[in-house]
Amino acid sequence: MSGLVVSASVTDVVVGATTTVTATASYSDGTTAVVTPVWQSSADAVATVTAAGVVTGVSAGTTTVTGTF
């Protein structure tokens, strides 16, 4: 893998709303592929994230969503 781009349709999620985060890997041969890391929210009281990358706003505040392989 030569690069990784993580994206979301929105970066501010209101309480009760959802957005999906995705990760796309790029390779040295020029190809790309959507990959699935283990997603995690740094503050589940603010936003939760599922294994599929669906982030749900729980309460006002700030959290960081990370993906690890």
C-alpha positions in Angstrom: 0.0 0.0 0.0 1.4 3.4 -0.9 -1.4 5.6 0.5 -4.6 5.8 2.4 -7.5 8.3 2.1 -10.2 8.4 4.8 -13.3 10.3 3.9 -16.8 11.1 5.2 -19.7 12.8 3.5 -19.9 15.2 6.5 -17.6 15.9 9.3 -20.1 17.5 11.7 -22.8 15.0 12.8 -25.9 16.3 14.7 -27.5 14.2 17.4 -29.4 11.3 15.9 -27.9 11.8 12.4 -25.5 9.5 10.7 -22.7 9.6 8.2 -20.4 6.9 6.9 -16.6 7.0 6.9 -14.7 5.1 4.3 -11.0 4.2 3.7 -9.5 3.8 0.2 -6.0 2.4 -0.2 -3.8 3.2 -3.2 -1.1 0.8 -4.4 2.1 1.3 -6.2 0.7 -0.2 -9.4 -1.9 2.6 -9.6 -4.9 0.6 -8.4 -7.1 1.5 -5.5 -9.4 -0.5 -3.2 -11.9 0.3 -0.5 -10.5 -1.3 2.7 -12.2 -1.9 6.0 -10.3 -0.9 9.1 -11.5 -1.4 12.7 -13.3 1.9 13.3 -13.3 3.4 16.8 -14.7 6.6 18.4 -12.6 8.4 21.0 -15.8 9.4 22.8 -18.8 7.0 22.5 -20.9 9.4 24.6 -20.6 11.9 21.7 -20.7 9.6 18.6 -20.6 5.9 18.0 -19.2 4.1 15.0 -20.1 0.7 13.7 -17.8 -1.9 12.1 -19.2 -0.7 8.8 -18.1 2.9 9.5 -21.5 4.3 10.2 -21.1 7.2 12.7 -24.1 8.3 14.7 -24.3 11.5 16.7 -25.2 10.8 20.3 -24.7 14.2 22.1 -23.0 17.5 21.6 -19.2 17.5 21.8 -16.1 16.5 19.9 -14.8 13.0 19.1 -12.2 11.6 16.8 -13.0 8.5 14.7 -10.0 6.4 13.9 -9.4 3.3 11.8 -6.7 0.7 12.5 -5.6 -2.3 10.6 
